[in-house]
Amino acid sequence: MPEGAGTSGEKGVTEALRAAIEGTLSEAGKRARTGSAALRPERATQLLDEVARRGQKARDELTRRGQGARDELTRRGQGARDELTRRGQGAREEVTGQLEALERRLARLEDALRTKPKPKAED
């Protein structure tokens, strides 16, 4: 992961996994340097259990974050929908008002045309 990439929580999960692997390799290296190239089976099991435990914690953390992200996206989607609904309602009311004004104006024009005297024909 590049320096500065990700959030501090992501770095924590990454660092925990890295530390577990480095601990495993370090322990294996110590054994190799002291003349015993192989880890004792119980110690190897302990180390693998630790890596598995940290992996499980990392998976649980990613699951928790995924659920949080899903909840946040749902909340934002609902907010956007509500805002669009509000704007749509406002636009509908505006168009309705303009249409009613046009209908009134048209009715006045029609009334004016009906009541206007017809020009007399010249004889």
N, C-alpha and C positions, 0 to 999 in steps of 0.2 A: 504494500500500500504506500503511495507517495506521501512524503512529509506533508502534514496539514490536511490530508484528505479525510473525509468522513467526519462523523461526530465523535465527541469524547466517549460516548457509550460504545460506539463501534470499535474505537481504539481499545477500550477496556476488554471487550470480548476477544479481539485479535491478540492483545497482549497476554491475556490469560492463557489462550491456547498456545501461543508462542512460548510462554514460560513453562508450560507443562511439557512441551516437546523438548525444549532446551534442558529441562531438568532430567528428562529421561536420557537424553544423549550424554549429558554431563555425568550422570551416574554410571552409564555404560563405559564412558571414557575413563573414569576413575578406576573402575574394576580392571579395565584393560591395562592401565598403567601400573597397577599393583601386582600384576602377574596373573590375574584371573580374568581371562578374556570373556568368560561367560558370566552373566548375572545369575545369582541364585534364583531358582524358579519362584520362590515366594516373593522376592524383591521385584522380579520382572512382572509378576502378577500385580503387585502393589502399584508399580509405575503405570502399567496399562490401565488399571482401575482408575488411577488419578487422571490420566488422559481422557478416559471415557467419561468420568464424572464432570470434568471441565467441558468436554464436548457437549454433554447433556445440558449443562448450565448455559452454554453458548446457544444451543438450540432453543432452550426455553426462553432465553432473552430475546432471540430473534422472533420467536412466536409472539411474545408479549408486544414487541415493537410493531410487528405486522398487524396485530389486532388494534393497537393504538392508531396506526396509520390508517387502517380501514375505517375506524370510528371517526377520525378527523376528516377523511374524505367524504364520509356519509354526512357529517355535520355541515361541511362546506357545500356539498351538493344540495342539501335541503335549504341552506341559506340562499344559494343562487336561485333555486327554484322559487322560493318565496319572493325574492327580489324581482324575478322576471314576472311572476304573477302580479305583484303590486304594480309594476310598470305597465304590464298589459292591461290591467284594470284601468289605470290612469289614461292610457292611450284610447281605450274603448270609450271611456266617458268623454274624452275630448272630441273624438270623432262623432259620437252621438250628439253632443252639443252643437257641433258644426252642421251636422245633417239637419237637426231641428231648426237651426237658424236659416238654412237654405230653404227648407220647406215653408217656413213663415214668409220669407222673402218672395218665393215663388207664388204663394197664395195671394200676397198683396199685389203682385204684378198681374196675376190672373183676374183678380177683382177689378183692378184698374182698367184692364182691357175690356172687361164686360160692361163696365159703367161708362166708358168713354163714348161720347156721342159720335155717331158715324158722320163722316163728311157728306154734305149735301151735293148732289150731282148738279152741274150747271146745265141750264136748259138752252 
